[in-house]
Amino acid sequence: MSPAIARQAASGINREPKRWLGVSCFFNTFFVFLWLVIRNRFKPLKEKMDILNLCKFFHTMHQCAGGGHGQQALSRGGSSMNETIGFIGLGNMGQPMVRNLLKAGFAVKVYNRTPNKAKDAVAAGAQQVNRPSDAATAGGIVITMVANDQALEDVVYGVDGFGEKLGPGGIHLSMSTIAPETSRKLAAYHQQQGCQYIASPVFGRPEAAAAQKLFVLSSGPKEAKERVRPLQEALGQRVFDIGEEPGNANVIKLGGNFMIMAAMEAMAESFNLAEKNGVDRKLAAEIYASTLFNCTIYQGYGQMIAKKIFEPAGFQLALGLKDCNLVLEEANATKTPMPLASLLHDRLLSSVAKGRENQDWSALTRIAAEDAGLE
């Protein structure tokens, strides 16, 4: 049985119990409602707000008893499991993220500009579409996880973009690493279309995405953030709310990536110093990662740098250069001196010039090894 048929069958099996649950809620709330009416006749006016709140709850439960309308009412505070989510971008990060959405019970339509990359997602139960616009449902949610700003703008308001189709009530959940200014532009564009934009980049490599261990950043309108929260929680271990300004999440993401690159350069230089003094660089990495720097970055990247293993790439060096460029652009725009970012930019640029753009971005540390005469 196909996953789609299985979901339909499960929906059919569970529909009647949910309807009876709604009817039960209706009558239970009705009797409480009557009791409060009688009680509040003898209460001061200022104490009668509880009955007004209960009226709202009573109305929602009445919709539950009616079936489909109740599902819509219950989903206003968060995405309903019956809602079909559009997902654009099936790279190293997008693939495991789609699988986790499917595991969480969401129906997912996927688009990738290289169609054959959708095979695994389709095998897991996703529906493949041929255009970005086909991933969107009017008033629905579209998640994007693409390589760069231009790719994101193309799928939003390029040819066959989903921006106009998303329409009133829709939400664009943008999880790519992009410039804060691009987020601001997209937020303004979506507002013109009657929909909303949430910037939601993540910290974590593909293996963290597969294990639902991503750290998810989130900035944008409060109501929209509440609606997409179940999706974010299905993808990560913690969600950080960074306010309503759309570029905030991207600023934090770029700052975090800069700090990772700085840590990689520091590790490389320290390991080179150890090696040139006759100390095993792998032992140096182990000591640092289990004492002073007992954290994910030093434990994971430390071993890669110490052992000089840069393939396969979890995050390509070319993308690291893109992110470093974004960091420097934002630094220039805000008049924030970042001399270390300039050094890292040169490391990355030299690496690309040497043909290493498809290696893991930790390969930027090879330049320091070369300068030390170790390569």
C-alpha positions, -999 to +999 in steps of 0.1 A: +000+000+000+014+034-010+020+060+018-006+083+004-033+055+004-022+045+039-027+081+051-062+082+035-071+049+051-059+061+085-079+093+081-110+072+073-105+050+103-100+079+127-127+103+114-156+089+134-140+088+169-129+124+164-165+134+155-178+117+186-151+134+207-163+167+193-199+159+202-189+150+237-170+183+240-201+201+228-224+188+255-199+189+283-191+225+275-228+234+271-236+223+307-206+242+321-218+272+300-252+271+316-237+269+351-215+299+345-245+319+332-264+312+364-234+319+386-224+351+368-259+366+373-247+372+409-212+383+402-199+419+396-194+428+360-156+428+362-157+391+371-177+381+341-148+379+317-145+341+323-178+336+306-167+356+275-136+334+273-157+303+277-180+315+249-150+315+225-140+280+237-176+269+233-177+281+197-145+262+189-159+230+204-191+234+184-170+235+153-152+203+164-185+186+165-191+196+129-160+179+116-139+197+090-146+233+103-133+222+137-101+210+122-095+244+107-103+261+140-079+238+159-051+245+134-051+282+138-027+280+167-004+256+147-001+236+115-027+208+112-014+173+104-039+173+076-023+204+060-001+197+030+033+214+033+053+226+002+090+220+005+115+234-020+152+224-020+163+188-017+200+191-010+220+176+018+198+194+044+165+193+026+163+155+021+164+146+059+142+175+068+115+162+044+118+127+059+112+141+094+082+161+083+067+129+068+075+110+100+057+136+120+026+130+099+026+159+075+018+155+039+045+171+018+048+183-018+084+186-029+102+205-057+138+205-067+153+222-097+172+189-103+142+165-104+160+132-098+170+144-064+134+140-053+135+102-057+142+094-020+117+119-008+090+104-031+100+069-019+094+081+017+059+093+009+063+128-005+045+140-037+068+155-064+058+185-084+074+200-115+073+238-107+078+258-075+043+272-078+029+237-077+044+232-042+022+260-029-014+258-018-035+290-014-033+300+022-009+272+030+028+269+040+059+266+018+093+258+033+124+267+013+159+253+019+179+264-011+216+272-018+217+310-019+198+343-022+193+342-060+179+306-059+155+317-032+143+348-051+139+327-083+115+302-066+095+330-050+089+355-077+108+341-107+092+322-136+067+297-120+075+311-086+051+303-057+049+339-043+016+349-060+000+315-055+006+314-018-018+343-014-038+356+017-032+335+048-001+318+034+033+315+051+067+313+036+090+296+061+125+304+047+152+281+062+181+289+039+212+309+049+207+342+032+214+379+037+192+397+063+184+423+036+170+395+013+147+384+042+135+420+046+128+423+008+109+390+008+089+399+039+078+431+022+069+412-010+048+386+008+030+413+028+020+429-005+006+395-015-014+392+017+008+364+031+036+363+057+073+355+058+092+338+086+131+337+085+141+304+101+177+293+093+191+264+113+223+254+130+234+218+123+249+196+096+230+169+076+235+143+103+219+166+128+190+172+104+185+135+100+184+130+138+160+160+144+188+177+163+188+210+145+187+243+164+160+264+146+160+302+146+128+321+140+119+357+133+087+373+119+051+380+128+040+364+160+009+347+147+027+332+118+055+319+141+028+302+162+014+285+131+047+271+119+060+261+153+049+224+150+069+222+117+100+237+133+097+214+163+094+184+139+127+194+124+148+203+154+155+200+191+149+236+200+134+267+185+147+302+193+123+331+189+144+362+178+116+388+175+095+401+147+121+419+125+125+395+096+163+398+093+171+390+129+173+353+125+196+357+095+220+380+115+223+353+142+228+326+116+256+345+098+272+353+131+271+317+141+287+305+108+314+331+112+322+318+147+324+282+133+348+293+106+369+312+132+370+281+154+382+260+125+410+284+117+420+284+154+420+246+156+441+244+124+468+267+137+469+250+171+472+215+155+499+227+132+518+241+162+515+207+179+526+188+149+556+209+142+567+203+178+564+165+174+530+161+191+504+140+173+478+165+159+450+140+165+460+137+202+460+175+204+425+176+189+412+150+214+427+169+244+412+202+234+378+188+226+375+169+259+388+197+282+387+234+274+366+231+243+342+203+251+315+212+225+301+200+192+321+222+170+355+212+184+346+176+187+332+172+152+353+196+131+384+190+153+388+154+142+381+163+106+408+189+107+433+168+127+429+139+103+426+161+072+395+144+061+375+168+040+353+145+018+325+138+015+313+174+022+286+180+047+287+217+038+306+226+007+334+251+009+319+272-019+288+277+003+311+287+032+326+314+009+291+326+001+282+329+038+315+347+046+307+372+018+272+377+034+289+383+068+312+410+053+283+426+034+263+430+066+294+442+085+300+468+058+263+479+058+263+483+096+299+497+099+310+467+120+347+460+117+354+422+115+391+417+106+389+380+114+361+376+089+384+392+063+411+367+070+386+338+067+373+352+035+409+351+020+413+315+033+381+305+016+388+324-016+423+308-019+408+274-013+383+279-042+412+292-064+429+259-057+399+239-069+386+228-034+351+243-037+334+209-035+353+198-004+339+203+031+342+239+043+366+228+070+391+224+041+398+261+045+422+250+072+445+234+045+458+269+037+472+273+073+488+239+069+504+249+036+517+281+052+533+261+079+550+238+054+529+208+064+513+202+030 
